[in-house]
Amino acid sequence: MRFFPRTLTSRLVVTAVALVAVVGILVGTSATVAMRSYLTGQLDGKVSDALHRGNGPQFQAGGGPGSVSIRQPPGTLIVIKPANSLSAAGGILGEEVNTATQLPAATVRRLLNKASDAKAQSAEVSGKTFRIESTTDPNGNVFVLGLPTDDIDHTLGNMIAWFALLTLLGVFAAGGAGTWLVRRQLKPLHDVAETAREVSAQNLSTGETTIHTRVAEGLTDTDTEVGQVGAALNTLLEHVDSALAARHRSEQQVRQFVADASHELRTPLSTIHGYAELSRRTPDDPGALATALNKVETEAGRMSALVEDLLLLARLDSGRPLVREDVDLTRLLLEAVADARVLAPDHHWRFDLPDEPVTATGDADRLHQVVTNLLNNARNHTPAGTTVTVRVQATPAGGVRIDVHDDGPGLPEDIAAAAFERFTRGDSSRTRASGGAGLGLSLVSAIAAAHGGTAGVVSRPGDTTFTVELP
């Protein structure tokens, strides 16, 4: 890492040089590939022509009446398999008439197999590369003919050498010119950085927090990139004072969020770890293994539910569009309350619904989650015997309002003010008996906002109403 460029100047120069090198390599590579394809195509054409028009030294396979011969230029690879013979012969024609370097039988068989599909192929023979192609004459004799790729390799080698030289020259030129230009252009940026260093030397944690240092006016011209940085830094400094006032509250929220999320995940993870250790120690006890696996599955489901809630919140925060369809809210409330009656038969569940069905446009699954979370909140945080009333009605503005009212003990003022914040729970002890992870109401608020609506709560002892308004 000592040789890795650390300054912006060095990185910009290295980036420019790298781009020149990459462009040179890409151009050279593409040109080489295109030239290889072109030259190979020409060579394949020569091979195809040579199969039908022979001239030059003769190569013969077989003997007597069954012999087969073909004439080709010196250096040509030839394999012949006569129709009336099980054997084949092959060789590379020499410069002298009727001379050839005979190929081993294994090489001949390999070439016959490789060229059996009658398409041009590349083959290595005696340390040289040939482009080979096969054909069968009307008498059933099989011919495999190949021409060496030496000329192609030589041409491409020269091309690569020239491209490498030109790329290297371009790299040196880009390095020299880039260094001079970047240093000249970044001089104003160093002045802006000096202002930032002056500010960083001030103690902003305690005492006087007013920042008087600003970037010089000549370095805040928004028509230039450096001026935009200077203007942005001045704007930032002007907002720092107000941001410092809210810093402590923000830090506390972050700490609480991390603590809450860590706790919610740590508890099931600890349980899973413990039961996994129990399973390892009692491998021969089916009952203990079944109990451990059931507990692991339960805790994994709890973690999955938490992660799904966090993922849904992240998706809603990112502005992902929801499904838009007509939703019968009356039917949705009836189904949700029916489920709540099964889960909490010791509560009194009531309806206050209009005679006609109330509908809204939105995501049915997400709206069902809103109602379910509100009912679960009433079920988990009110004692047995509490009456929970669910109502839905159209608003004068043409929207829809859903209310979940209970006559329970209500919410403390500090809890009511932060009811829809994430990981807000009525009991800070973090015990499971006090409810879930504290994401239910935050999901209600996020889903309502994604529909263009709002969520709110009004609470006092004996009278608590959670309200969701949708357009």
Disulfide bonds with the S-S distance in Angstrom:
none
